[in-house]
Amino acid sequence: MVSSSRNGRSSRAALACGLVAASALVLPASGVSAHAFLLRSEPRVEATLVESPEEIRIWFDSPVEPLYVDIRVENGDRRRVDQRDGRLNPGDNTLVQVGLPPLSPGRYRVFWSVIARDGHRKEGAFSFRVK
């Protein structure tokens, strides 16, 4: 009778250990589940610039996937004005950038979309103005 009681406890303990191990595999670690949030940009959100910027640069708080980077700049007429060379910076996997031709005075809107390393898509937009 003692042996069956021990076998029951051993089976329950093994089941409990198995459940804990399975949970660790299924639940993401806190560092892995970080979504890519916009940290800062150049030009800054809602900035008014005296000169046209040469490029738009956006930094995120975690790495983004290079194959899923989209960034574009539109003028007030909703026409795309960037150089269509949106990319992840090769030396910094948190920096997305796109080149610009000289911009005329006016308001511009930057649209961006990235996929973080954890697979979550983030997108947003911000404006800036050239005097």
N, C-alpha and C positions, 0 to 999 in steps of 0.2 A: 504494500500500500504506500509506503514511503517513496518507492521508485516512481509510481504513477504520478504522485504529487509533484515530485521534482521534474518529471518530464513535462507536466502541464506548465510549471513555472518557466522551464527552459523554452518551451514553445512560445509562451506569451512574451518572454524577454526577446527572443529572436524576432518575433513579429514586430515588437515595438522598435527594435533597432532597424529593421527593414523599412518601417514607415518613416523614421527619422531620416534615413539615408535617401529614400525616395523623395521626401520633401526637399532635401537639400539640392537634389538634381532638378526638381521642377521649379522651385521658387528662385527667381533671379537674385543675385547678390546685389547689394545696394550700389556698388561702383559700376556694375555692368548695365544697370537699368537707367543710367543717366541719359535723359533726352538732350538734344542739342538746343539750348536756348541762346538767343542773341545776347552777346555780352556787350559789344560796342560796335560802332561803325564809323567809317570815314567816308563821306562827311557824316556828322552826327545827325540823328533823327531831328527833323524840322530845322536844320541849320540854314542860315542865310549866308551865302558865300559871295565875296567880292569877285573872285575869279572862278572860272570853270575848273572842276577837279579833273585830273587825268584818268582817274579810275575810282571805282567804288570798292571799298573793302569792308567786309563784315566778319567779325570774330565771334565764334560760338564757344560756349563753356565746355564742350567736349568734342572729340573728333567726329567728323562726318565722312560718309562714304563718297569717294571721288567720282564714282559712276552715276551718282544721283544728285548732282549739284545743278541747280537752275537759278540763274540770276539775270534779270533784265531791267532796263531803265527806259521809262516812257516819258514823253513830254506832255504838256497840257492837252494836246490833241490826241493823246493815247497812241502816238506813233513811237515805235521802238527806236531809240537813239544810241544805244550802246554799240560796241564793236563786235558783239556776238562771240566773245571769247571768254565767257564765264568759265571759271575753273577753280579748283581747289589749289591753294598754294603748295608747290611741291615740298617746301621746307617746313610747312606748318599745317597740319591736317585739321586745324580749327579755323583757318582763314579762307574765305571765299572772296573772289574778286572778279571784276569785269572792267575792261578798258572803255574809255570814252573819247569821242572826238571833242574838239572845242564846242562847248554848249553856249547857245544864245541865252540872254537873260530870260528868266521864266521859272516856273515851278516844274519839278520833276518828281517822278515816283519810282521807287526801287521795289521790285517784287522779287522775292527769293523763296526757294524751296530746297530743303535738304533732307537726307535720311541719315539719322544718327547711326552709330555703330551698333546700337541695340535694335535697329530695324524700325524705329519710330520716325514717321515723317513729321517735319515741322515746316511751317511756311508762314510768311508774313510780308509786310510792306511798310515802307516809310517814305516820307517826302523830304525834299530839300529844295532850296531856291537859289538861283544864281541872279545877282543884281545886274 
